[in-house]
Structures are given as C-alpha cells and as structure tokens.
C-alpha cells in the first residue's frame, strides 16, 4: 500500500507541473508555437553510482563513499523541452555498485535502469527574461531497474559466493539537481547528482529490518541541442528579384 501511495503522489506532482505548460504551449500567440518535433536535446553522461544500504559503512564520508562503495556508470537522456522552464525526459542508465560491512560481508552489483522524469529550470522559472547560458535544473521521476548481485561472506571459512538476480523489473523513484552551461547553440556541458530509492532491500542481497536500499548517480555529460527533427521546407529556386521595382519586366534583347 505504501508503494502504491508513493507512485500516486509522485504522478500527481508531475502531472500538476506539466499540465500548465502544455496548456500554455497550445494557446494562441503572435508567433508560431513549437511543435512536438521541435526543441529537443540529447545528453550522454558518465560518472559514479554509489550504494546506501545494509552493506555500506561510508554513508557520511564523501571521498570514501566514492572510492570504496561506488562503481562506474553511464547513460543517455532524451528530453522534449515543453518550454524554457520545463522539460520531459526519458533516461537509460547502466551502473555498478559495491559495499561491505564490519562483519566481513561484501557485495558487487550491476544494474540497468530506465525511467521517466520531469526537469525544471529554476533560473528560467524565477527569471523568465533570463538570457544567461547557465541553467540550474531540479528533476524528479519514476522508473524500473534490473540488477544482478554477487555477495561474499568472508566471516565464513568456506567464503562461498551467492548470486542474486531480479526476475522482474523493480520499481525506483528519484530526485536530483543539476547544472548546465550552453557552450554553443548546439552543444552544452552538464553536472548532475541524483538520489534513488529502490523499492526492495535486495540490492546488496542482505535483508535487514525491511529497509529499502538507496543508490546515487554523480555524473558529467555533454548535451546536443536539436532545434527540430523536421527538415526545413525548401522553396523553389529562381533568379533573385531583390531591388527590382514592382511590375518590373526585363527588356527583350534586340536581335
């Protein structure tokens, strides 16, 4: 019941954020409104994914967390910009996690996540006439992920490993904060940090008190801005008439 309630609340928040912008985008105005195929962006990113759960001991120590309980990760984000304030995105993410506890138990895990989220540019939200190339984005969303975990118990003399794979996609919800800088009309650079809560306690293959596991993703990336997926209309080629008076007819050449 708790899970369904969280999904419902998050869905209502996202819906409430997007609908006003959709209504505004469809309203009448003095200039042509961007269509569905206009104003997109694609971001590729890479960084570190970090684990927070039963088998983690560096949750409050940043450097140790990044070096001891993190793994490489990379992903891609496709965004439809509804306006200068709000965008709707889909993300595919691959990452690795690892951790241990003081009792000699440790694990390594790999995961694939796909999600849907809404991004809000705070600078444009509070300053609509902003012309700065810098952006500060907040975002939140929901998704699913698959993972495979290998756990070792070094306290056992046999030191056997145990492998756990999820049979079906697991639910995850997340929120994050990022910065972007538009270098040119086509390219930009990004830095992002997001925290995710998995709706299970099996990422480290260690179940204790039914507390769900968390993982984060810290990344840098490059964005390519797509003005439109449609090709611009080409008009018929002809001789230039610039500078001619209305009704001008060229004189015939005398034989």
C-alpha positions as CSV (number, residue, x, y, z in Angstrom):
1,X,0.0,0.0,0.0
2,X,2.9,2.4,0.8
3,X,4.4,1.8,-2.6
4,X,1.2,2.5,-4.5
5,X,0.6,5.7,-2.4
6,X,4.1,7.0,-3.3
7,X,3.5,6.3,-7.0
8,X,0.2,8.1,-6.9
9,X,1.6,11.2,-5.1
10,X,4.6,11.4,-7.4
11,X,2.4,11.0,-10.5
12,X,0.1,13.8,-9.3
13,X,3.0,16.2,-8.7
14,X,4.5,15.5,-12.2
15,X,1.1,15.9,-13.8
16,X,0.5,19.2,-12.0
17,X,3.8,20.5,-13.1
18,X,3.5,19.6,-16.8
19,X,-0.2,20.5,-17.5
20,X,0.1,24.3,-17.1
21,X,3.0,24.4,-19.5
22,X,1.2,22.1,-22.0
23,X,-1.9,24.4,-21.9
24,X,0.3,27.4,-22.4
25,X,2.1,25.9,-25.3
26,X,-1.1,25.1,-27.1
27,X,-2.6,28.6,-26.6
28,X,-2.9,31.3,-29.2
29,X,0.0,33.7,-29.6
30,X,1.6,36.1,-32.0
31,X,4.3,33.7,-33.2
32,X,4.3,30.0,-34.2
33,X,4.4,27.7,-31.2
34,X,7.0,24.9,-31.3
35,X,5.5,21.6,-32.3
36,X,6.1,18.1,-30.9
37,X,9.2,17.6,-33.1
38,X,10.8,20.9,-32.2
39,X,13.1,21.8,-29.4
40,X,14.7,18.5,-28.2
41,X,18.0,17.7,-26.6
42,X,20.1,14.5,-26.1
43,X,22.6,14.2,-23.3
44,X,25.3,11.5,-22.8
45,X,26.8,11.2,-19.4
46,X,29.2,9.2,-17.3
47,X,30.2,9.1,-13.6
48,X,29.9,7.0,-10.4
49,X,26.9,5.2,-8.9
50,X,27.1,4.7,-5.1
51,X,25.3,2.4,-2.7
52,X,23.5,3.2,0.5
53,X,22.1,0.3,2.5
54,X,22.8,-2.5,4.9
55,X,26.2,-3.3,3.4
56,X,27.6,0.2,3.4
57,X,29.8,1.9,6.0
58,X,30.8,5.2,4.4
59,X,27.4,6.9,4.1
60,X,28.6,10.1,5.7
61,X,32.1,10.2,4.3
62,X,32.1,11.5,0.7
63,X,35.6,10.5,-0.5
64,X,35.4,7.0,1.0
65,X,32.0,6.6,-0.5
66,X,33.2,7.5,-4.0
67,X,36.3,5.3,-3.8
68,X,35.2,2.3,-1.7
69,X,31.4,1.9,-2.3
70,X,30.9,3.2,-5.9
71,X,31.3,1.9,-9.4
72,X,31.4,3.3,-13.0
73,X,28.1,4.2,-14.6
74,X,27.0,5.8,-17.8
75,X,23.7,6.8,-19.5
76,X,21.7,8.8,-22.0
77,X,18.8,11.2,-21.6
78,X,16.4,12.3,-24.3
79,X,14.5,15.5,-23.4
80,X,11.5,17.2,-25.0
81,X,11.6,20.9,-23.9
82,X,8.0,22.0,-23.4
83,X,9.1,25.5,-22.7
84,X,12.2,27.3,-21.4
85,X,11.1,26.3,-17.9
86,X,10.1,22.6,-18.1
87,X,11.2,19.5,-20.0
88,X,10.0,15.9,-20.1
89,X,12.8,13.3,-20.2
90,X,13.4,9.6,-20.7
91,X,16.7,8.1,-19.4
92,X,18.6,4.8,-19.8
93,X,21.3,4.2,-17.2
94,X,23.8,1.4,-16.6
95,X,25.8,1.3,-13.3
96,X,27.8,-0.7,-10.8
97,X,27.6,-0.8,-7.0
98,X,29.6,-2.3,-4.2
99,X,29.8,-2.3,-0.4
100,X,30.6,-4.2,2.7
101,X,30.0,-4.2,6.5
102,X,32.2,-4.6,9.6
103,X,31.3,-8.3,9.8
104,X,33.2,-9.3,6.6
105,X,30.2,-9.4,4.2
106,X,30.6,-7.7,0.9
107,X,28.9,-7.5,-2.5
108,X,29.1,-6.2,-6.1
109,X,26.1,-5.4,-8.2
110,X,25.4,-4.2,-11.7
111,X,22.1,-2.7,-12.8
112,X,20.2,-1.3,-15.8
113,X,17.6,1.4,-15.2
114,X,15.0,3.1,-17.5
115,X,12.9,6.0,-16.3
116,X,10.7,8.9,-17.0
117,X,11.2,12.3,-15.3
118,X,10.3,16.0,-15.4
119,X,13.0,18.7,-15.3
120,X,12.5,22.3,-14.1
121,X,15.0,25.1,-15.0
122,X,14.9,27.2,-11.8
123,X,16.7,30.2,-13.3
124,X,14.1,30.5,-16.1
125,X,11.3,29.7,-13.8
126,X,12.0,32.6,-11.5
127,X,13.5,34.9,-14.1
128,X,11.5,34.4,-17.4
129,X,13.6,37.0,-19.2
130,X,16.9,35.4,-18.4
131,X,19.4,35.2,-21.2
132,X,22.2,33.5,-19.3
133,X,23.8,30.4,-20.7
134,X,23.8,28.8,-17.2
135,X,21.0,26.6,-16.1
136,X,20.1,25.0,-12.7
137,X,17.8,22.1,-13.0
138,X,15.8,20.2,-10.4
139,X,14.1,16.9,-11.5
140,X,12.1,14.0,-10.2
141,X,10.8,10.8,-11.7
142,X,9.9,7.2,-11.6
143,X,11.3,4.1,-13.3
144,X,12.2,0.5,-13.2
145,X,15.5,-1.4,-13.0
146,X,17.0,-4.9,-13.3
147,X,20.1,-5.9,-11.3
148,X,22.4,-8.8,-10.6
149,X,24.2,-9.1,-7.3
150,X,27.1,-11.3,-6.1
151,X,27.7,-11.5,-2.3
152,X,30.6,-12.9,-0.3
153,X,30.7,-13.7,3.4
154,X,34.4,-13.6,4.5
155,X,33.5,-14.4,8.0
156,X,32.7,-17.9,6.8
157,X,35.7,-20.2,6.4
158,X,34.3,-21.6,3.2
159,X,33.9,-18.0,1.8
160,X,31.2,-19.1,-0.7
161,X,29.6,-16.5,-3.0
162,X,25.9,-16.1,-3.5
163,X,24.4,-14.7,-6.8
164,X,21.0,-13.0,-6.8
165,X,19.3,-11.7,-9.9
166,X,16.0,-9.9,-10.1
167,X,13.4,-11.9,-12.1
168,X,11.2,-8.9,-12.9
169,X,11.9,-5.2,-13.1
170,X,11.9,-3.4,-9.7
171,X,10.4,0.0,-9.1
172,X,12.5,3.0,-8.3
173,X,11.8,6.7,-7.7
174,X,14.3,9.5,-7.6
175,X,15.1,13.2,-7.5
176,X,18.1,15.2,-8.4
177,X,19.8,18.5,-9.1
178,X,22.0,19.5,-12.0
179,X,23.8,22.4,-13.6
180,X,24.2,23.1,-17.3
181,X,26.1,25.5,-19.5
182,X,25.3,26.1,-23.1
183,X,28.7,26.4,-24.8
184,X,27.3,27.0,-28.3
185,X,23.8,26.8,-30.0
186,X,24.3,23.1,-30.5
187,X,26.4,21.9,-27.5
188,X,26.4,22.2,-23.7
189,X,28.0,20.7,-20.6
190,X,26.3,19.3,-17.6
191,X,26.9,18.2,-14.0
192,X,24.3,16.1,-12.2
193,X,23.6,14.4,-8.8
194,X,20.6,12.2,-8.2
195,X,19.4,10.0,-5.3
196,X,17.3,7.0,-6.0
197,X,15.3,4.7,-3.7
198,X,14.8,1.1,-4.7
199,X,11.5,-0.4,-3.7
200,X,13.2,-3.5,-2.2
201,X,16.0,-4.5,0.2
202,X,17.9,-6.9,-2.1
203,X,20.4,-4.8,-4.0
204,X,23.1,-6.0,-1.6
205,X,21.4,-9.4,-1.1
206,X,21.2,-8.6,2.6
207,X,17.7,-8.2,4.2
208,X,17.6,-6.3,7.5
209,X,14.5,-4.7,9.1
210,X,12.9,-4.4,5.6
211,X,14.6,-1.0,5.0
212,X,14.8,-0.2,1.2
213,X,18.2,0.3,-0.4
214,X,19.3,3.6,-2.0
215,X,21.8,4.4,-4.7
216,X,23.0,7.7,-6.2
217,X,24.4,8.8,-9.5
218,X,27.0,11.6,-9.8
219,X,27.8,12.4,-13.4
220,X,29.2,14.9,-16.0
221,X,27.9,15.0,-19.5
222,X,27.6,16.6,-22.9
223,X,24.3,17.8,-24.4
224,X,23.4,18.1,-28.1
225,X,20.5,20.5,-28.8
226,X,18.1,19.6,-31.6
227,X,16.2,22.6,-32.9
228,X,13.8,20.3,-34.9
229,X,13.6,16.7,-36.2
230,X,11.7,18.1,-39.2
231,X,13.6,19.2,-42.3
232,X,13.1,22.8,-43.2
233,X,10.9,23.4,-46.2
234,X,12.8,24.3,-49.4
235,X,11.3,26.9,-51.6
236,X,11.6,26.9,-55.4
237,X,14.8,28.2,-56.8
238,X,14.7,31.2,-59.1
239,X,16.5,34.3,-60.0
240,X,16.8,37.0,-57.4
241,X,14.3,39.9,-57.8
242,X,15.7,41.9,-54.9
243,X,16.0,45.6,-55.7
244,X,13.5,45.5,-58.6
245,X,10.5,47.8,-58.7
246,X,7.0,46.2,-58.5
247,X,5.8,45.4,-62.0
248,X,9.3,45.4,-63.5
249,X,9.6,43.3,-66.6
250,X,13.0,42.6,-68.2
251,X,13.6,44.1,-71.6
252,X,14.0,41.8,-74.5
253,X,17.3,41.6,-76.2
254,X,17.4,43.1,-79.6
255,X,18.4,40.8,-82.5
